[in-house]
């Protein structure tokens, strides 16, 4: 799926982005969104309804399955992923994420709670940091540090008003990228644990 997505998956920044997406798409507060680590990668998403029933989207551990589901919606398309074989001895296990090991996920929740363009800053800082990691300028653990350092300076961005939202979002994104880029030289020497 490419270097960027692979790195985002390894750092769990992609899960942070998915938390942000779920919040905006379904009008959920951060406290209404739970992340579970599912090592088998068979369940690609679950939704719990008000009656406490849960609907899950399952498929082979291959991202082409949920992508084909989204591309074909509301119809189903034939995709290249292997068929999920329920005849195999399979276990489905889940565990809570380790926010100490993956601070970028915690930052996504913090950005949602902060508002004021913080989710735009989260995304922009992550993109700059991942590009720096790919370029060999920072270590892997510094990726989330770029987002945290930028997030701590959010007060300078001010709120994003409803009028001119697009222009304000672009301006916040641009300033966040510039700030993240200026922080990169400091990151290799920092303590990489959040």
ROTORNU-557982 format. One record per residue: x, y, z of N, C-alpha, C, CB in turn; residue in one letter. Coordinates in steps of 0.2 Angstrom, whole numbers, plus 5000, padded with zeros to 4 digits. Glycine has a CB too. Example, Ala and Ser with C-alpha at 12.3 -4.5 7.8 and 13.67 -1.06 7.14 Angstrom:
residues 2
R  n_c1  n_c2  n_c3  ca_c1  ca_c2  ca_c3  c_c1  c_c2  c_c3  cb_c1  cb_c2  cb_c3  code
R  5066  4972  5039   5062   4978   5039  5066  4984  5039   5057   4978   5045     a
R  5064  4989  5035   5068   4995   5036  5064  5000  5039   5070   4997   5029     s
end
This chain:
residues 194
R  n_c1  n_c2  n_c3  ca_c1  ca_c2  ca_c3  c_c1  c_c2  c_c3  cb_c1  cb_c2  cb_c3  code
R  5004  4994  5000   5000   5000   5000  5004  5006  5000   4995   5000   5006     x
R  5011  5006  5000   5015   5011   5000  5018  5013  5006   5011   5017   4997     x
R  5024  5017  5006   5028   5018   5012  5024  5022  5017   5034   5022   5010     x
R  5020  5027  5015   5017   5031   5020  5012  5027  5024   5013   5037   5016     x
R  5008  5023  5020   5003   5020   5024  5006  5014  5028   4998   5016   5019     x
R  5011  5011  5026   5015   5006   5030  5017  5009  5036   5020   5003   5026     x
R  5020  5015  5036   5023   5018   5042  5018  5021  5046   5028   5024   5040     x
R  5012  5023  5044   5007   5026   5048  5004  5020  5051   5001   5029   5043     x
R  5003  5014  5048   5001   5008   5051  5005  5006  5057   5000   5002   5046     x
R  5012  5006  5056   5017   5004   5061  5017  5008  5067   5024   5003   5058     x
R  5015  5015  5066   5015   5020   5072  5008  5020  5075   5018   5026   5069     x
R  5003  5017  5071   4996   5018   5073  4994  5025  5072   4995   5016   5081     x
R  4997  5029  5069   4995   5036   5067  4989  5035  5062   5000   5040   5063     x
R  4989  5029  5058   4983   5028   5054  4977  5027  5058   4984   5022   5049     x
R  4977  5024  5064   4971   5023   5068  4969  5029  5071   4973   5018   5074     x
R  4974  5034  5072   4972   5040   5075  4968  5044  5069   4978   5044   5077     x
R  4970  5044  5063   4967   5047   5058  4960  5044  5057   4971   5046   5051     x
R  4959  5037  5058   4953   5034   5058  4948  5036  5063   4953   5026   5058     x
R  4951  5037  5069   4947   5040   5075  4944  5047  5073   4951   5040   5081     x
R  4948  5051  5070   4946   5058   5068  4941  5057  5063   4952   5062   5065     x
R  4942  5053  5058   4937   5052   5053  4930  5049  5056   4939   5047   5047     x
R  4930  5045  5060   4924   5042   5063  4921  5048  5067   4926   5036   5068     x
R  4924  5052  5070   4921   5057   5074  4917  5062  5069   4927   5061   5078     x
R  4921  5064  5064   4917   5068   5059  4912  5065  5055   4923   5071   5055     x
R  4913  5059  5053   4908   5056   5049  4902  5054  5052   4911   5049   5046     x
R  4902  5052  5059   4897   5049   5062  4895  5054  5068   4898   5042   5065     x
R  4897  5060  5068   4896   5065   5074  4897  5062  5081   4889   5067   5073     x
R  4902  5058  5082   4904   5055   5088  4909  5059  5092   4906   5048   5087     x
R  4909  5059  5099   4914   5062   5103  4919  5057  5103   4911   5064   5110     x
R  4925  5060  5105   4931   5055   5106  4929  5050  5111   4937   5059   5108     x
R  4925  5051  5116   4924   5046   5121  4919  5041  5119   4921   5049   5127     x
R  4916  5042  5113   4912   5037   5110  4915  5032  5105   4906   5040   5107     x
R  4922  5033  5104   4925   5029   5099  4931  5025  5103   4929   5034   5094     x
R  4930  5019  5102   4935   5014   5105  4940  5011  5100   4932   5009   5109     x
R  4946  5010  5101   4951   5007   5097  4953  5000  5100   4957   5011   5095     x
R  4952  4995  5096   4955   4989   5099  4960  4986  5094   4949   4983   5100     x
R  4965  4983  5096   4970   4980   5092  4968  4973  5091   4977   4980   5095     x
R  4968  4971  5085   4965   4964   5082  4971  4961  5078   4959   4965   5078     x
R  4975  4957  5082   4981   4955   5078  4980  4951  5072   4985   4951   5083     x
R  4974  4947  5071   4973   4943   5066  4971  4947  5059   4968   4938   5067     x
R  4969  4953  5060   4967   4958   5055  4962  4955  5050   4973   4959   5050     x
R  4957  4951  5053   4951   4948   5050  4945  4953  5050   4950   4941   5052     x
R  4944  4956  5056   4939   4961   5057  4942  4968  5055   4936   4961   5064     x
R  4939  4971  5050   4941   4977   5047  4937  4983  5050   4940   4977   5040     x
R  4932  4982  5054   4928   4987   5057  4922  4984  5060   4926   4992   5052     x
R  4920  4987  5066   4914   4985   5069  4910  4991  5071   4915   4981   5076     x
R  4903  4991  5072   4899   4996   5074  4894  4993  5079   4895   4999   5068     x
R  4894  4996  5085   4889   4994   5090  4883  4999  5089   4892   4994   5097     x
R  4877  4996  5089   4871   5000   5089  4868  5001  5096   4866   4996   5084     x
R  4862  5005  5096   4859   5007   5102  4856  5001  5106   4854   5012   5101     x
R  4855  4995  5102   4852   4989   5105  4858  4984  5108   4847   4985   5101     x
R  4864  4987  5107   4870   4983   5109  4872  4978  5105   4869   4980   5116     x
R  4869  4977  5099   4871   4972   5094  4877  4975  5090   4865   4970   5089     x
R  4881  4971  5087   4887   4973   5084  4887  4970  5077   4893   4971   5088     x
R  4889  4974  5072   4889   4972   5065  4897  4973  5064   4885   4976   5060     x
R  4900  4968  5061   4907   4968   5059  4908  4967  5052   4911   4963   5063     x
R  4913  4970  5049   4915   4968   5042  4921  4964  5042   4916   4975   5038     x
R  4921  4958  5040   4926   4953   5040  4929  4952  5033   4924   4947   5044     x
R  4935  4950  5033   4938   4948   5027  4945  4945  5028   4938   4954   5022     x
R  4948  4942  5023   4955   4940   5023  4959  4946  5026   4958   4937   5017     x
R  4965  4945  5029   4969   4950   5031  4972  4954  5025   4974   4948   5036     x
R  4969  4957  5022   4971   4961   5016  4967  4967  5015   4970   4956   5009     x
R  4970  4973  5015   4966   4979   5015  4962  4980  5008   4971   4985   5015     x
R  4964  4976  5003   4960   4976   4997  4953  4975  4998   4963   4972   4992     x
R  4951  4971  5003   4944   4969   5005  4940  4975  5007   4944   4963   5010     x
R  4942  4978  5012   4938   4984   5014  4938  4990  5009   4940   4987   5021     x
R  4944  4990  5005   4944   4995   5000  4939  4994  4994   4951   4996   4997     x
R  4939  4987  4992   4934   4985   4987  4927  4987  4990   4935   4978   4985     x
R  4926  4985  4996   4919   4986   4999  4917  4994  4998   4919   4984   5006     x
R  4922  4998  5000   4920   5005   4999  4920  5008  4992   4926   5009   5003     x
R  4924  5005  4988   4924   5007   4981  4917  5005  4977   4930   5005   4977     x
R  4915  4999  4979   4909   4997   4976  4902  4999  4979   4909   4990   4976     x
R  4902  5002  4985   4896   5004   4989  4891  5007  4984   4898   5008   4995     x
R  4885  5006  4984   4882   5001   4989  4882  4994  4986   4874   5003   4990     x
R  4885  4993  4980   4885   4986   4977  4892  4983  4979   4885   4987   4969     x
R  4892  4977  4977   4899   4973   4979  4902  4972  4972   4897   4966   4982     x
R  4909  4972  4972   4913   4971   4967  4918  4965  4968   4917   4977   4964     x
R  4920  4962  4963   4924   4956   4964  4931  4959  4965   4924   4951   4957     x
R  4934  4958  4970   4941   4960   4972  4946  4955  4971   4941   4963   4979     x
R  4953  4957  4972   4958   4952   4971  4960  4949  4977   4964   4956   4968     x
R  4957  4950  4983   4959   4947   4989  4956  4940  4990   4956   4951   4995     x
R  4960  4936  4994   4958   4929   4995  4952  4929  4998   4964   4925   4998     x
R  4948  4923  4997   4942   4922   5001  4944  4920  5008   4938   4916   4998     x
R  4940  4922  5013   4941   4921   5020  4939  4914  5021   4938   4926   5025     x
R  4943  4909  5024   4942   4902   5025  4940  4901  5032   4947   4898   5023     x
R  4933  4900  5033   4931   4899   5040  4932  4892  5043   4924   4901   5041     x
R  4934  4888  5038   4936   4881   5040  4943  4880  5044   4936   4877   5034     x
R  4947  4885  5043   4953   4885   5046  4952  4886  5054   4958   4890   5043     x
R  4957  4884  5058   4956   4885   5065  4958  4892  5066   4961   4880   5069     x
R  4953  4896  5068   4955   4904   5068  4952  4906  5075   4951   4908   5063     x
R  4956  4911  5078   4954   4914   5084  4954  4921  5082   4959   4913   5090     x
R  4949  4925  5085   4949   4932   5085  4950  4935  5092   4942   4934   5082     x
R  4956  4938  5092   4957   4941   5099  4958  4949  5098   4964   4938   5101     x
R  4957  4952  5104   4957   4959   5104  4961  4961  5110   4950   4962   5104     x
R  4964  4967  5110   4967   4970   5116  4967  4978  5115   4975   4968   5116     x
R  4967  4981  5121   4967   4988   5121  4974  4991  5118   4966   4991   5128     x
R  4974  4996  5115   4980   4999   5112  4985  5002  5118   4979   5005   5107     x
R  4991  5001  5117   4996   5004   5122  4998  5011  5120   5003   4999   5122     x
R  4995  5016  5123   4996   5023   5121  5003  5025  5123   4991   5027   5125     x
R  5006  5022  5127   5013   5023   5129  5018  5021  5123   5016   5020   5135     x
R  5016  5016  5120   5020   5013   5114  5018  5017  5108   5019   5006   5114     x
R  5012  5019  5107   5009   5022   5101  5006  5029  5103   5004   5017   5098     x
R  5011  5034  5105   5008   5040   5107  5004  5044  5102   5014   5044   5110     x
R  5005  5042  5096   5001   5046   5090  4994  5044  5091   5004   5043   5084     x
R  4992  5039  5093   4985   5037   5094  4982  5041  5099   4984   5030   5095     x
R  4985  5042  5105   4983   5047   5110  4982  5054  5107   4987   5046   5116     x
R  4987  5056  5103   4987   5063   5101  4981  5064  5096   4993   5064   5096     x
R  4978  5059  5093   4972   5060   5089  4966  5061  5093   4971   5054   5085     x
R  4966  5058  5099   4960   5059   5104  4961  5066  5107   4960   5054   5109     x
R  4967  5068  5108   4969   5075   5111  4967  5080  5106   4976   5075   5113     x
R  4968  5079  5100   4967   5084   5094  4959  5085  5094   4970   5082   5088     x
R  4956  5079  5094   4948   5080   5094  4945  5084  5099   4945   5073   5093     x
R  4948  5082  5105   4946   5086   5111  4948  5093  5111   4948   5083   5118     x
R  4953  5095  5108   4956   5102   5108  4952  5106  5103   4963   5102   5106     x
R  4950  5103  5097   4946   5107   5092  4951  5112  5089   4940   5110   5095     x
R  4948  5118  5087   4952   5123   5084  4957  5121  5079   4955   5127   5090     x
R  4956  5117  5075   4960   5115   5069  4966  5110  5071   4964   5121   5067     x
R  4965  5107  5077   4970   5103   5080  4971  5096  5076   4969   5101   5087     x
R  4965  5094  5073   4965   5088   5069  4969  5089  5062   4958   5085   5067     x
R  4968  5095  5060   4972   5097   5054  4980  5098  5055   4970   5104   5051     x
R  4981  5100  5061   4988   5100   5063  4991  5093  5064   4989   5104   5070     x
R  4987  5089  5067   4989   5082   5068  4991  5079  5061   4983   5078   5071     x
R  4987  5079  5056   4988   5076   5050  4994  5080  5046   4982   5077   5045     x
R  4994  5086  5047   5000   5090   5043  5007  5088  5046   4999   5097   5044     x
R  5007  5088  5053   5013   5086   5056  5015  5079  5055   5012   5087   5064     x
R  5010  5075  5055   5012   5068   5053  5015  5067  5046   5006   5063   5054     x
R  5012  5070  5041   5014   5070   5035  5021  5072  5034   5010   5073   5030     x
R  5023  5078  5037   5030   5081   5037  5035  5076  5040   5030   5088   5040     x
R  5033  5073  5046   5037   5069   5050  5038  5062  5046   5034   5067   5057     x
R  5033  5059  5043   5034   5053   5039  5039  5054  5033   5027   5050   5037     x
R  5038  5060  5030   5042   5061   5024  5050  5062  5027   5040   5068   5021     x
R  5050  5065  5033   5057   5066   5036  5060  5059  5038   5057   5070   5042     x
R  5056  5054  5040   5058   5048   5042  5060  5044  5036   5052   5044   5046     x
R  5056  5044  5030   5058   5041   5024  5064  5043  5021   5052   5042   5019     x
R  5065  5050  5022   5072   5053   5020  5077  5052  5025   5070   5060   5019     x
R  5077  5048  5030   5082   5047   5035  5084  5052  5039   5088   5045   5031     x
R  5080  5057  5040   5081   5063   5044  5079  5063  5051   5078   5069   5041     x
R  5074  5058  5053   5072   5057   5060  5072  5050  5061   5066   5061   5062     x
R  5072  5048  5067   5070   5041   5069  5063  5039  5069   5074   5039   5075     x
R  5061  5033  5069   5054   5031   5068  5050  5034  5074   5053   5023   5068     x
R  5053  5033  5080   5049   5035   5086  5048  5043  5087   5053   5033   5092     x
R  5051  5047  5082   5051   5054   5083  5044  5056  5079   5057   5057   5080     x
R  5041  5052  5075   5036   5054   5071  5030  5057  5075   5033   5048   5067     x
R  5028  5053  5080   5023   5056   5085  5025  5062  5089   5021   5051   5090     x
R  5032  5063  5090   5034   5068   5094  5033  5075  5089   5042   5068   5095     x
R  5034  5074  5083   5033   5080   5079  5025  5083  5080   5034   5079   5071     x
R  5021  5078  5080   5014   5080   5081  5012  5083  5088   5009   5074   5080     x
R  5016  5080  5093   5014   5082   5099  5017  5089  5100   5018   5078   5105     x
R  5023  5090  5098   5026   5097   5098  5022  5102  5095   5034   5097   5095     x
R  5020  5101  5089   5015   5105   5085  5009  5107  5089   5014   5103   5078     x
R  5006  5101  5091   5000   5102   5095  5000  5106  5101   4997   5095   5097     x
R  5006  5106  5104   5007   5110   5110  5007  5118  5109   5013   5109   5114     x
R  5008  5119  5102   5008   5126   5100  5001  5129  5097   5014   5128   5095     x
R  4996  5125  5098   4990   5126   5094  4987  5133  5096   4985   5121   5096     x
R  4988  5135  5102   4985   5142   5103  4987  5147  5098   4987   5144   5110     x
R  4992  5146  5095   4994   5152   5090  4990  5151  5084   5001   5151   5088     x
R  4986  5146  5083   4982   5145   5076  4975  5148  5077   4982   5138   5075     x
R  4973  5148  5083   4966   5151   5084  4961  5147  5081   4966   5158   5081     x
R  4954  5148  5083   4949   5144   5081  4948  5144  5073   4942   5146   5085     x
R  4945  5139  5070   4943   5139   5064  4935  5141  5064   4944   5132   5060     x
R  4934  5147  5061   4927   5149   5061  4923  5145  5055   4926   5157   5060     x
R  4916  5145  5056   4912   5142   5050  4913  5146  5044   4905   5142   5052     x
R  4914  5153  5044   4914   5156   5038  4921  5156  5035   4912   5164   5039     x
R  4922  5154  5029   4929   5153   5026  4932  5147  5029   4933   5159   5028     x
R  4929  5142  5031   4932   5136   5034  4937  5133  5029   4927   5130   5035     x
R  4936  5132  5023   4941   5129   5018  4948  5133  5019   4939   5129   5011     x
R  4947  5140  5018   4953   5144   5018  4957  5144  5024   4951   5151   5016     x
R  4953  5144  5030   4956   5143   5037  4960  5137  5038   4951   5145   5042     x
R  4957  5131  5035   4960   5125   5036  4966  5124  5032   4955   5119   5034     x
R  4966  5127  5026   4972   5127   5022  4978  5131  5025   4971   5130   5015     x
R  4976  5136  5028   4981   5141   5032  4984  5137  5038   4978   5147   5034     x
R  4979  5134  5042   4982   5130   5047  4986  5124  5045   4976   5127   5051     x
R  4984  5121  5040   4988   5115   5037  4995  5118  5035   4985   5112   5031     x
R  4995  5123  5032   5002   5126   5029  5006  5128  5035   5000   5132   5025     x
R  5003  5132  5040   5007   5134   5046  5010  5128  5050   5003   5139   5050     x
R  5005  5123  5051   5007   5117   5054  5013  5113  5051   5001   5112   5055     x
R  5013  5112  5044   5018   5109   5041  5025  5113  5042   5017   5109   5033     x
R  5024  5120  5041   5030   5124   5042  5033  5123  5049   5029   5131   5041     x
R  5029  5123  5054   5031   5122   5061  5034  5115  5062   5025   5123   5066     x
R  5031  5110  5060   5034   5103   5060  5040  5103  5057   5029   5098   5057     x
R  5041  5106  5051   5048   5106   5048  5053  5109  5052   5047   5109   5041     x
R  5051  5115  5055   5057   5118   5059  5058  5114  5066   5054   5125   5062     x
R  5054  5109  5068   5055   5105   5074  5060  5099  5072   5049   5103   5077     x
R  5060  5097  5066   5063   5091   5064  5070  5090  5066   5063   5090   5057     x
R  5074  5096  5066   5081   5095   5068  5082  5093  5075   5085   5101   5066     x
R  5077  5095  5079   5077   5094   5087  5075  5087  5089   5073   5099   5090     x
R  5071  5084  5084   5068   5077   5086  5073  5071  5087   5063   5076   5081     x
R  5078  5070  5083   5082   5064   5085  5086  5064  5091   5088   5064   5079     x
R  5087  5070  5095   5090   5070   5101  5085  5070  5107   5094   5077   5102     x
R  5078  5070  5105   5073   5070   5111  5072  5063  5113   5067   5073   5109     x
R  5069  5062  5119   5066   5056   5122  5061  5054  5117   5064   5056   5129     x
R  5061  5048  5114   5056   5046   5109  5050  5044  5112   5059   5042   5104     x
R  5050  5042  5118   5044   5039   5121  5039  5046  5123   5045   5035   5128     x
R  5033  5045  5122   5029   5051   5124  5029  5052  5131   5021   5050   5122     x
end
